[in-house]
Amino acid sequence: MVGDFTTDVGDLTNENGLETAVIVSLFTNRRAKDDDILPDPTSLDKQGWWGDQASPDVANDQIGSRIWVYMDRAKTTQETLIQVKQAAEEALQWLIEDKVAVKVEVETERAGSPGNDRLHMLVKIYKSREELVTYEYDFNWASQFE
C-alpha cells in the first residue's frame, strides 16, 4: 500500500482521528481465519498483529482486515468483490460496537480495465443519523480479471 502525507503550511494536516482509525482498520493485516485460502497456498503465515495475542480487553478482538487475503490471490470477480466488502465491514464493525458510529456501509466495485484492474471501495460511516463521513480507496489487484 502507498499513502501520502498532507501538509498545511509545512505541518502535517490535522484530522480528528477517524480516518486514521479507518485506514488502520482496513490496511493492517488481520490474522487469516483457519478456512481462508492464503495468497501463497504453501505458506503457513496467517499474518496478523502480534498485539492481538497480548491480553486484549475484548476477547478475540483483532486489529486490521482480511482484505490482504483476497488482493494477492483472487481474481476481480463479483464473488471476490463481495468477499472484500464483507472483510472491510468485519474490520470496521468495532466502530459500531464502540459507539463511534451508528452504522457503517461499504461498497466495492471493479474499476480500471482488464490487465489494469483496481478495486474501488467507498466507506460510509454514519456518526449519527444526520452526520455521514465518507472515504474512498482504490487498490491495485495483484491478480487480474478473468
Beta strands, then each sheet from edge to edge (+ up, - down):
strand 1: 7-8
strand 2: 11-12
strand 3: 103-113
strand 4: 116-126
strand 5: 132-140
sheet 1: 1+ 2-
sheet 2: 3+ 4- 5+
end
